[in-house]
Amino acid sequence: DGNAWNSVFHDAARSYAYRWGEEGLGGFSDDQQLLCMNLGLWNGKDDQLKERLFGLTNGQGNHGEDVKELYYYLDSTPTHSYQKMLYKYPQRRFPYRKLVEQNARRTRLEPEYELLDTDVFKNNRYFDVFIEYAKDGPDDILMQVTVHNRGKHKATVQVLPQLWFRNTWGWGYDDYRPTLKQTGPGTALAEHRDLGSYHLYCEGDPTLLFCENDSNGPRLYGLPGEGLYFKDGINDYVVEGRTHAVNPQQHGTKVAAQYELKVPGGKSRTVRLRLSKAELAAPFENFDQLMADRLRETDEFYDCVQERLTSPDARNVQRQAFAGMLWSKQFYYYDVTQWLDGDPAMPKPAPQRRLNRNANWRHLHNQDLISMPDKWEYPWYAAWDLAFHCIPLAMVDSGFAKNQLRLLIKDRYLHPSGQLPAYEWNFGDVNPPVHAWATWRVYQMDKKRNGGKGDTDFLERLFHKLVLNFTWWVNRKDRDERNIFEGGFLGLDNIGVFDRSAPLPTGGKIEQSDGTSWMAMRMRLRAY
């Protein structure tokens, strides 16, 4: 019915097998998100595992949607040969209900009620959880989780690194189901017809918990399901002690390694895992050296990128900013035709879906790695956000930046009319025409980096499609033919008192200075 914000809430998220894309705390996957890794945590107090970030929906927050967690992306290379992030996990019960209730009581004129406004971190009773990934090649992934107890007293935490397959079998198109199975103490084998085989090694012989990445029909819909092992089975086993929620035969499509760590005050404990295509006799023998090598190479890379930046503080800020950009790459999958028509194995969607937003974008098929504005609040691309992202991305990975700009002008993205898809909420909305500007800026940056040799093939390839987009603007957004352009959501997020993308309640039209300015710049760029 178009009411996306009220369709799924956080408490139910752990029980749904996602149709279009996965999520997880510190997630890592292949480029088609077929095989995924993330981290689960349990402090012994919460009523659910901490597997995903918590936040308020648009209707729950007094200032709209808002994540209510403390997490920080600390480091990353463009190839993701090394990545590091920090999550701050309270030792007390996480205040889910209090955050919802307190924000509901506040008006738009009051500040938001944040996690730090609660007493959940009082007396430093929390864990700093550092999640690191390193590669020993494209098919050999090291995962290291270091838990620091910032309090004075010993505290226990369960650390549950997870590996699972995205559900591609439950929608009525292809019923092939990959497999995960235990092969020895602390080891498992993942097999997929497209990826081949991967071996998971978990140091220290933890208990391996298996279930299926399938929706929990009994919990969500009241359906029968006795004897099945649903997606939230690991949660139910750990938090509720329901031993029958995981598969005693030790196979499935999702697995977690269960570590219980007792961490003295002021001390830390570390968990190490390795996911490798090759079968390894001693997977942890060179683990520390590989982690150190990847970190050293990351330092060397940023020494080159930041050679003109002398302030240590500025270098650290910029490096973390790049980390945020690189961690925010995401596999984005959305086939509009399938979404409008519904899946064969699912209930038929309501008729109004075909009349709702995006109904005129049936050609659009997204199945790509894309830079996201934010992986929690905006886990979908926006055309103008992406254009701006490409400028800093070009400083560390011009190839990826150029590919992102090419992506939106492909036939499966660009509308036949020449319009660029704005964003998932409404592809037919209008974003500022900044794609041409970003294309030119990335070209210039890449040319400078390559000693004055520019990628003219890149420019030529985008030019023809950008002409189509320019024509769309001229024909659709300049009704008076005076080169003064209308638009829609064109300002720098200066949301007005009415929807500028819809007909005005008083009639007439808005001629927008920002849209006109961007079009003027675009004409200037064409002159080059």
N, C-alpha and C positions, 0 to 999 in steps of 0.2 A: 504493500500500500504506500510505499515511499517513505514510511516513518522509520528510517534506518536507525536513529538514535535509540529507539525503544524496542528494537527487535531482539537484541542480545545484551544482557548485563554481565558484569564481571563474574558474579557468582556462578553463572551458567557456562562461562567460556571454557572452563576446564573439561566440560562434558561434550562439547561439540567437536566433531571432525570437520575441519574447515574446508570449504569448497574451493576457494581460489588461492589461498596462500596461508602459510604457517606463521606463527609468532613464538617468541620464547625469550627468556632472560639470557642475554649474551649469545644470541643464536648465530649459527654458522651452518652453511649448506653449500651444495654444488650449485652451478649456475642455472639449473632448472628446478631447484628446490625439491629434488626427489628424495634425498637422504639428508636429514637435519640433525644438528646437535644443539643442545642448550643446557642450562643448569636449573635444577630445582633445589629449593632449600626448605628446611622446616626447623623452627626454633622450639618445638614442643609445646607452644602456646596457641598458635594460630589454628583456625578451623579449616585451613586448606594449605596446600603447598604453595610456596612462592615460586611460581613458574613463569609468571608474566607480570608486567608492570600494571599497577592499579591506577585508575583515574576516574574522573567524573564525566558523564555524558553531557551533551549540550544542554539538556534540560535540568541536570542535577547541579551544575556549577553556576554560581551567581554571576560569573563572567563567561559562561559557556564551558566547553569541554576543556579539561585540564588534567594532566598527569600529576599524581600525588605521591611521588617517590623521589629518592635521592640517588642518582646514578650519574656517572661521568665517563665519557669516552676519552681515554688517556693517550692512546698511541695507535698508529696503523701505518703500514706502507700501502702504496697503491695496488700491489699484487696480493696484499693480505698475507705476506710471508710472516709477518708478526703483527699481532693486535693485542691490545690491553684495554680493559675497562674496569671500573670500580662500581660496586653496588653496596649501599649501606643498609644492612638488614638489622632491624631492632631485635633485641632479645626478649622484649615484652611482646604482648599480643598486638598485632598490627591493628590500628584503629579504623578499620574499614567503615563501620557504621557511623562512627563519630564524624569522620570526614564528610560523609554524605549528609548527615543531619545538620551539622553546623553550617555547611555551605548553603543548604536549603533555607536556613533561617535568615541568611544575609541578603541584602538588597544589592542591586547593581552599583549603588553608591558606596558600598562598604568594601574593604579589602577581602581577598579570598582567605579562607581558612586553610592553612597549609600544614603539612606533616610536622614541620618544626614548631608549629603552634601547640601541638600536643606535648605530652610529657613522655613520649615513647622513647626518646633518646636521653632521658634524664640520667645523670651520673655516668654518662658514657656507656650505658648498657646497650651496646650494639656491636655488630661485627662489620668490619670492613672486608668485603669479599672481592678479591681481585681475580678476574677471569682473563687468562692469557691463551692465545693460540699462536702456534708457530708451525711452519711447514718444512719438511725435509723432501721437498718435491711436490708437484701438484696433487699427488694421490697419497700423501703421507702427512697426516695432521696431528700435531701434538696439542693437548689441552691441559692446562695447569690451573688449578683453583687454589688460591691461598687465602685462608680465613684468619684474620686478625681479631682477637678479642680486645676491644678498646676499654672494657670495664676492668674493675679491680678483682673481680671474683671469677672463679672457674665457671664456664658456661658450656652447655652442650648444644650442638647443632647437627642436624642431618644434612649431608651434602649429597645431592642426587644428580650427577651428570646423566643426561638422557640422549638417546639416539633413536630416531624413528623415521619411517617413510611417510611422506605426504600421501594422504588418501587420494589416489587416482582411480580407485576401483569401485567406489560406492555410488556412482552417479548414473550408471546405465549405459556407458559408452564402451568400457573395456573392463572386464572383471578380473584381469590379471592382478594377483596379489603377491608382492615380494615377501621375503621372509627374513626374520632375525631368529637365531637360535644359539643357545649356549653350547660351546664346544670344549670347555674346560673351566678350571677355576679362574674366575674373573675375566673370561674371554668369550666373545660371541662372534658369529659370522653373519654378515649382512649380504644378501644375494638379491640382485635386481637384474632383469634381462637387459636393461640399457646401460647400467653402471658396471655390471659385473659383480665381483665379490670384493668385500672389504672385511678386514679383521679388526675387531675392537679389543683392545687390551686395557684392563683396569688394574692398576697397581694395588697390591695388598689383598687380593682375593675378597672383594666385597660381595655381598649378596646381589645377584642379578634378578630384577623383577620384570616380568614380561606381561604385556597386554596387547590389545589391538588398537590401532588408531581409527576407531569407529565411534560414532556418537552413542552416548548412553541413552537409548530409547526409553527404558523404564524411568529414568530420572527426569528426562526432558518432556516426554510425551505420555508417560504412563503405559508404555507398550510392554509386552512380555519380553523377557530376555534372560531367563534363568540359565546359568551355566556358561554365559558369555563373558568375555573379558574386555571391557570397554576402555576407551581412551583415558578415563579418570580412574582406572583401576589402581594405578600406582599411588595416586593421592589417597584413595580409600584404604589401601593396605597400610600406608605409613601413618596417616592421621587418625583413621578410625579403627585400625587393627583388624580390618576385614581380610583375612588371609585368603578367602575364596575369590577375591577381586582380581588376583593375578594368576597367571597360568602355571600350574605346578609342573607342566610338561616342559617349561622353560623355552617357549618359542612364541612368536607373535610378529607384530609390525612396529612395536615400540618397546624399548627396554631402558631401564634405569639401573645404575650401579649405586647401591645403598651404602653410604659411609656414615657412621656415627662418630663425630669428633668431639672429644672433651678438651676444650681449649682453656688453659690457665689464663688468669687475668694478665693482660699485657703481652701475651705470647701469641704464636700463630701455628697453624697446622696446614699442610699442603696435600692435595690430591692430584694424581697425575694419570692421564689416559692417553691412548694413542690409537688413531684410526688409520689403517694402512691397507693399501691394495695388496701389498706383498705380505706374505706370512713371515713373521719375524721371530727368531729364536730368543733374542734378548731385547725386547722392545724398549726397555728403560735404561739400558747400559750407557747409551750416549745421549740420553734425554736432556740432561742439564747442559751439556756442551752445545747441543743444537739450539736450545733456547737462548743461550748466551751468544751464539754466533748470529742468530737472527736479530737479536737486539743490537749487537754491534753493527750489523749491516744497516739497520734502521737508523742508527745514529749517524753513520757515514752518509746515508742518503740525505738526511735533513741538514747535515753540514754543507752539502752542495746546494740544496734548495735555499738555505738561509745564510749563504756566505756573505751577504751584504747587511745582515741583521746582527748587530753586535751585542745588544742588550740580552743577557741571559733570560730575564723575565719576559721580554717580548718574544724571544725564540720559543719559550715554553708555551706562552699563550697561543702563538701561531701554530705550533705543532699540535696542540690539543684541538685547535679549531679544525685543522686538516683531519685529525682523527675523527672528529664528529662528522665531517663530510664523508669520509671513507667508510665509517661504520654504518652510515645511513644509506648505503647502496642496498637495494632490496629486489628480490625476484618479484615481479609484478605480473599477475596473470588475471586477465579479464576478457572473456569473449562475450561481446554484447548480445549477439544473436542467441547464444545459449542461455544467457541470463534472461532475456526477454521471453523466450519460448519455454524455459524450464528444462530440467533434466529428465530423461526417460524414467529413472528410478525414483524420482521424487514426486511429491504431490504437484499437480498442475498449479502454476501461479495464478493469482487473481487477475481477471481480465484487465483491470486498470493499469497493470504493469506495462502493457504494450502501449498505453497512452501516456505513460509517465515520462520523466526526463530520460534522455538518452535513446528514446525510441527511434530517432532519426539517424542513429549511428550504428546501424547493424553491421557495417563493414569493419568496424573497429575490433581488432584482435590484438591484445597485448599479452606477450609472453616473453618478457625481457628483464634484464637487470637494469634498474633505473635508479637514479639519485632521488631520494625522497625528501620532502620538506622536513618531516619528522616521522620516525617509525612508529610512534604511538599516536600522536594527535592527527597527523596527516600522512597515513601510510599509503599514499597514492600520489602520483606526480601531478604537478600543475605546470602548464606550459611556460608561464613567465617565471615561476620559481626555478624551474629547470634551466632556463636560459641564464639566469643569474648564477646558479650553481656552477655552470660550466666555466665561469671566469676563474674562481679559485681552484677548481679542479684542474684547469689547464696548467696551473703552476706546478702540479705534481704528476699529472697524467694527461697530457694533451690528447693522446689517442682515445682515452675514455671520454673526454670532453667532446671531441669531435663526433664520436659515435652517438653520444646522447643527442646532439643537435641533428644528426642525420635521422635518428630514430623517428622523431615527430613528423618528418616530412615523407616518411614511407607511405605507400599506398594503403597499408592496413591501419594507419593512424590518420593521415590527412583526409579530411572530408572531400568528396568529389567536387564540392563547391569551392574548395580552396581554404576552408577554415581549419585552423589548428585546433585539436581537442583541448579544451580549457583545463578541466580536471574532472575526476570521477563523479563528483556530486552532480555535475551538469556539464557534459562535454560541449554542449552547444552554447555555453556562456561565452563571454568575450573577455579575454585577457589582453593586457597591453601588448602591442606589436613589437616585442623586443627580440624576436628570434634572429632577425637580420643583424641587429646590433651585436648580439652575442656571437653570431657567426663571424663577423668581421673582427671582433676583439680576440677571439680564440685564434683566428688565422694569424693576426699580428703577433700574438704571444708565441705561437708555435714557430713562426718565421724567425723571430728574434732568437729563439732557442736553437734553431738549426742554422745559425750563421748567415741569415739573410735569404735562405731558400724557403719560399712559401709553398704550402700544399694547395696549388691551384686546382687540382682535381677535386679536392674537398669543396672549394668555393664554387666551382662550376656545378657540382652535383646539387648543392643546395640552392643555387641561384634560380634554376628553372622552377622549382617548387615554391620558392619564396615569391616569385613573380605571380604565381597562381594565388598565393595568400594575399599579396598586395592588391590584386584585382578584386578579391573578395571584399577587402576593406573599402575600396573605392566604390564598388557597386552596392554594398549593403549598409555602409556606415557614413555615407555622405549624401543624404537624400536631396539636399539643396544644391549639390554639385558646386560647393564653394570652398572645398578643401578644408572645411571645418568639420571635424569628425565627432560623431556620437560614439557610443560604445556600450559599456556595461560596467563590470567590476574593474575599473581601470586605474583607480588611484592606488597609492601605496598603502593599501589596507585601511583607508579612511572611510569606514563603513558609515553610510548616511542613515537618515531617519526612514528612508524607504528603499526598496529594492531597485537599484538602478538597472538591473538586467530585465526587469519586467516593465510593461506599459505603465506610465505614470498615472497615479490616481486622478490627477487633474487634467489628463490629456497632454498633448504636446510632446516635446523631446528635450533631452539634455545634450548640449554640445559641450564636449569635455576638452579642457585645455591640455590635460596630460595625454589623451589619445592623439590629439592633433600634433602635439610636440613630438611624440614618438614617430608619427608618420612623417613629419618633416625631417627628422633625423634619418629615417629610412630612405627617403628620397636622396638625401645627401650621400648616403652609403652607396646607393645605386650608381651615383655619378662616378664612383671610383672604378 
